[in-house]
């Protein structure tokens, strides 16, 4: 089903690579794992927001604490999806 509604245009293993790929590829949606090895996913989201207000940010995490949820909401056009909830992830990506 995902292949019918979305095209994956890039992938990255860390925040720095993600920022480079996003700048080059200009995707409509970015899915970020919260546990990036170099830069926090929230910081990546903030940097993206400084350059692009239209992109939808989806944070994919095993932890959905209230403080983190509020930080995601403040970024605008963003969603937090808990890992293992693939239906919710698909809904957030296809928005």
Secondary structure, 3 states (H helix, E strand, C coil): CHHHHCCCCCCCCCHHHHHHHHHHHCCCEEEEECCCCCCCHHHHHHHHHHHCCCCEEEEEECCCCHHHHHHHHHCCCEEEEECCCHHHHHHHHHC
